[in-house]
Amino acid sequence: MRILMTADTVGGVWTYALELARALAPFDVEVVLATRGGRLTPEQRHAARLANVLMYESTFRLEWQPDPWEDLERAGEWLLGLEEHVHPDVIHLNDYACGHLPFRVPALVVGHSCVLSWWEAVKRTPLPPEWLRYRNAVRSGIRGARALAAPSATMLRALEHHYGAVPFARVIYNGRALPGGGAGAGRGEPKEPLILAAGRLWDEAKNVGLLGQVASRLPWPVVVAGESRGADLGGVRLLGRLEADDLLGWMRRAAIYALPARYEPFGLSILEAALSGCALVLGDIPSQRELWGGAAELVPPDDADALAFALNQLARDPERRAGLAAAARRRAARYGPDRMAVAYFELYSELVHSTTRITELFDPCASSSSATH
């Protein structure tokens, strides 16, 4: 089976796409990876050198980036041309707007996040008019595809809330495996008295700034990895943007991983921290309750006192900290790449053998002359 898969180069979707491609290899699945959003780094190109991956690069903007509309049109033409060239069995889109294209084979849209659900969780105000075109493009892409998937039930509910219910939809949890199995695989590496966070400091959804507010009240140093764009978090040590291996090195050192996010549909960095043996302190939001409830300390994202209390308690209670880290490692076993690959392979197989498009399900009277897959 051959899958034509899109992946942006500027976020966690890149890590997800490579992890999925690697895990699909035992199923004799070849992944043709079509990149967008920016140029690949040398590290990304090296990581993509997998036996079952063939890569085509572009720098077309994504629908959430500034003024993307001309690029989206060109990207659509490019993807249709790639389909003609590589003859895939399924199109796997990790973005939305191209889902409406007249592909010859079934198209799956995977919704990793979206501006409307981000805005609702972070800004808590009506969506500005300048995002209405984005909303329409996403809705059109979802309805034009054969199926929709999301990495959590929370995210799927958000997509259905903002863009309408979809008849053929699945929740498929993301998966991750670390080189060497991570600290949770019996490596026995000692942890340091260190609180780590990772995320874009300028992204209000990650809410990393809350750690800056409480850093002076904590007994341990706080270090943050990620693009800062000039942000200053006071007593927090800023590491800047780290390559993947360097970030994992910090995770193996840190005893606590803290991310009091306001919005996080899945959170690959959280999963990596759990696999690395960190105790987790996370934002008390629906997605994190779904994924990590009972295996992490959950705190209200806008409550600095609650965050400071949770971090102080864990720093001073090694038994509680060890128990929470062990619970996080056990929970992380649910989110392995093998399980993810099985779920996607089953979905791809269903799509190959299905004949009904989502647009026809929305409108049973749709004209039979419409473009077919």
PyMOL commands that set and color helices and strands:
alter all, ss='L'
color gray80, all
select helices_A, chain A and resi 12-27+42-47+69-86+97-100+115-122+129-144+153-163+179-181+183-185+209-217+244-253+268-275+286-292+304-316+318-335+337-353+358-362
alter helices_A, ss='H'
color red, helices_A
select strands_A, chain A and resi 2-8+30-36+53-56+90-93+107-110+147-150+169-171+192-198+222-225+237-240+254-259+279-283+297-299
alter strands_A, ss='S'
color yellow, strands_A
deselect
rebuild
show_as cartoon
